């Protein structure tokens, strides 16, 4: 698949563990001090071992100054879209425009139902996500003076007042794997954020998934490049090379540059509980990946302005 020409982002994928309570915040601070671009957080509100993600995001925003914060991804079935919109806009305003909203259609339905949510069939879950995105963007559209009305199958807004608007154009990044979710990502998403370990065929699986997103974007009259492609990754640093992302920083850099150029991935989010690994990722891997990708783009004559 093509290199979409996007600027590269590097960040963390943090487990919001409740014990010790400030560990996730410390990892966020370590993400920033390592020179990385963003810190992202799982959201499993039915999980008693985890902190509430919105509370954690707010605390982390107050402890940092530069990095972007994002949900990766927010569990929509246990959250009302109007409230999600206002929470996201509030955090973006308070942080000075440092928030992006990752959304998921839902999983772990037994736990969702136990927490008071409604069990949805897969098709209805995707429908609900599409409706929620419409509501969220409608609430953010403060310039529109009429109350928001969305009469959806799963989510509804019957005359909701609009606002506040976020400080910047908050991107909606969708966690998607299956065909209908990929189509939704291409039709309306600002970003796509899968997890590498969930792909049975590894990076090779990205090709067909990207194609589905691109086709849906083109059919909707959108430039496929407007959809930022991010990837949650795991690995281990070692002196000797092994499998994918199992070896020294130089090996990581070459492998990630290959994924960026072959599959258009422009954001890499490292899942780790090690501040030392974050430091190596930010200070050693990320600069090398940027250099390798920039050099390849120059050789191919593909360096060009792309959506930010």
N, C-alpha and C positions, 0 to 999 in steps of 0.2 A: 504494500500500500504506500501511498505517497507520504513524503515529509510535508506536513502542512505549513512549515515555516514559522511555527510559533516560538516565542521566547521560551526558554527552559526554566522550570521551577523545580525546587527540591525541598522536601519537607519531611515531617514525621507523622506517623500514624500511631497515636497514643492510646493505650488502654486506660480508661478512667477509673482505675482501681480505687476503692474506698479506703483501703488500708495499705500503707499509711496514708492518711487523708490528703497530704500535700504532695505526694509523690508525682502525680500527673502534672501538677503545677510546676514542680521542679524540672520535669522533662520538657515542659513548654519553654521555660527560661533557658534550659540547655539547648533547645532547638534554636532559639534566637542567638544565643552566644556563639553557636557553631557556624553562624553565617547563613543558615538555611532560610528559606523564604516563607514557609508556612507550617503551622502545627494543626493537625486534624485529629478528631476524636470520634471514637465509636459512640453509638447511642443505643443502649438496651435498657429502657426504663423499667423493665420487669425484672432486672437482674440486681438482687440485693448486694452483690459484691462490688457494684459500680456506683460511683457518684452520679448525681443527676447532671446530665451533660450541659444543659443551659446554665446551671449554677457554676459549674466548672469553667465554662467558656467565659463567663463574666469575670470570675476571679482571675483567670489567666490573662484576660485582656488588660486588667488593671496592673498586672505584674510585668507586662511587656510594653514595648514602644513601637516596634517596627514590623514584626511579622504579621502575616495574615493568619486568621483563625478560621476553621471550617468544621462542619459536621461531616462525618464520613462513615455512614450516612445517617440522617435523622430518621427515627422510626415513626413514620407518619400515622399508622393506625391508632396510636395512643395519643395523638396530638391533633387538636383542631386547627385547620388551615389558617383561619383568621388570626388565631393566637400565635401560630408559627410566624406569620407575616409580621406581626407587631413585635414579637420577640427578636426576630432577625433584624428588623429595622432599628430597634432600640440598641442592640449590641453594635450594629454598624455605626450608628450615630455616636455612641459613647466611646467607641474605639478609634474614631477618626477614619472610618471607611476601611476597616481591616477585617471584614467578615465575608465569607462565601457560604452558601447554603447547599449542602449535600443532602439529597432526599432519596429515600428508598420506599418501595411499595409495601414492604412488610415481610417478615419471615417469623419463624418460631411462633406459630399461631396459637398453640396451646398456652404459652406464656402470655401472649397478648390477650387472649380471652380471660385468663385468670386475673389479669390486671384491669378488666372492665372493658376491653376493646371488643369489636365485632369481628368474628371470623369471616373472612372473605375468600371466595373462590379466586384463583389466579387472575382470571379475566377481570373480575370486579376490582381486584386490588390495583391493577394497572389503570382501569377507568378512574378509580378514586384518586390515584396519583395525578393523572391528567387534570382532573377537576380541581384538585388542591393547588396545582401550579397556576391555574387560571385565577383562583381566588387570591392566592398570595400576591401575584403580580397586580391584580386588581386593587388590593388594599394598598400596595406601594404607590399606585398611581394617584397621588394626592392632587394632581392638576385636574383630574376629572371630578367635577362637583357633584354629580349625581351619586346616590348611594349604590353600593355594589349589590347586584343581584345575579346569582348563579344558581340555577335550579338543576343540580346534578343528580345522578343516580345514588352516589355515595355521599358526596359533600354538597352542602348548600349554603348560600349566603342570601338572606332575605332582607335586603336594605341595610347592609353593614356600612357604617361610616368608614371612609377611606383615611389612610394615614396611620402613623407618620411615614413619610418617604425616607428610605435609607440615605446615608451620606454619599454613597456612590452606587453605581449600577451593580447591585449584588448578583453574582452569577448563581444559577441553579444547576448544580452538578448532580447527575443521576447515576445511581448504582444499578447497572443493568447488565443482564446476561442473555436473556431469552428474546426471541424475535420481536414480540410486541413491545417490550421495554426498549429494545434497541431502536425500533421505529420511533417511539415516543421521544427518545433522546435526540434523534436526528431532526424530528419535526419541531421540537420546542426547547430542547435543553441547551444550556450554555457550556456544559461540560459533561464528560463521561468518566466515571471512576470505578473500574473493576479491580479485583484483587487477583494478582498473578497466581497465587496458590489455588485459586478456585478454577483455573483453566486446565483441564486434563492434558491438553497438548502443549501447555506452556505458551511462550510468546507467539508461536505459530497460530494459535487460535485467534489472535487479535485480528488477523487479516480478514476473515469472513465477518467478524463482528463490526469492524470498521466499515466494511463494504455495506453492511445493512444500515448503519448510521448514515453513511454518505448518500446512499440511494434515497433514504427517507428525507434527508435534508434537501437534496436536489428536487425531489417531488414536491416539497413544500415551498420551493422557490428560495431556499437558503444556500449560502456558500458553505459547504461542509467544513471549511476551515474555521468557521465561527464556533464550532464545538471543540473546546479544549479537551484533549485526551490525557487523563492522568492514570497512574497505575500504583496500587498498593503493592509493595514488595517486601520480601524478607530475605535474609541471607546471613552469612557469618564471615568475618574477616579472619584470614589466616595467611601464614607466610607461603604455604604451598597451594597451588591452584587445585580446584576440584571441579564440582559441577557448577551450574549457573549460580552466580553470586555467592560462590564459596571459594574465597581466595583473597589475594592482596587487593588494595584499592585500585591499582592499575587494571587488573582484570575486570573488576566491577565497572570501571569507567568505559572500557572497550565494549562490554556487553550491554550496558545501558545506552551507549551511543548507537550501537547497532539497532536496538529496539526503537530508539527515537527516530532514526533515519528510515528504517524499514516499515515501521508501523505508526508513525506520526505521534508517538507518545511524547508529550511535552511537560509532563509533571510526574515526578517519582517520589513516592511517599514511603519512607522506611518505617516498618513496624518493628519496634525494639523497645526494651526497657533499660537499655544501656546508654548512659550519657556519653560514654567513651565511643561507642559505635556512632552516635549522632555526630560527635566531633570529627571523626574520620570521614563520615559521609559528607559533611558540610565543607571541611577544609581540604580534603584530599580527592574525594571522588567527584563532587560536583564541578569544581573548576576544570578537571580533566575532561569530563563529559562535554562541558560547554566548548572547550577548545577543539575537541574531536569533531563535534557536530558543526561548529563554525567552519572548520577547515574543509569538511566534506561539502558543505553548502557552497563554499567558494569554488571548489574544484568543479562542482556540477553546475555552477552558475545559477543556483536556486536561491541564493540569499535574497530575500525580498521582505518588504514590510508585511506584517501579518496582524490579525486582530490581537489586541493586547489581552 
